[in-house]
């Protein structure tokens, strides 16, 4: 099968398998998602979700984050790892939100990637899940692994993998496609021991069982 045909079949099967694709980071607003995504770097979503309820209660606005004593913020997010760098990024980001965007999270890729601590991946998460805008495909470790195993890319760098996926996947599915691969990567196509025997994609996976 040609890649476009396989992609259509992958989309059909994963869509049936995971009918409710969504961001695993708990959030109610674009700001909460932005902060949670910054915290998720080299940290599990589960851990972030344990930290953020109290964090968002204590700092409900960008101005509150920006004005928080640095040591206090660091203590609140310590368990997510790299807490000093993350606290710095969150505060610098929120200060720019206050100074240049009235405390609101902007809804364009160009504006988001100018924020301190916000790269394209974080911007794509916020745009897709907070604003419903498909400006890219989020490439995390699961998406990186599965897109290679499924033969959708030969690239290793996230930006190049994203370009390949954006060329193969219809734009209407960009947001959901990343969530589908993330769910499938967690539940079935795991890094060390993929469960190929029960994989819904086994008959169309060209690299089945290959890490």
URGIGI-V739412 format. One line per field, one symbol per residue. phi: phi as a letter, one per 30 degrees, with the letter a starting at -180 (. if undefined). Layout:
phi = ???
This chain:
phi = .deedddedddddddddbdbdaddddacbedddddddddddhaddededdddedddddbdbdddddcdeedddeddceddihddddddddddddddeddcbiicddcbdedddddeiccdedddddddcccicccacdccdddeddddddidacdcdedddedddddcceedceddeddeddddddcbcdddbddddcddcedbcdbeicd
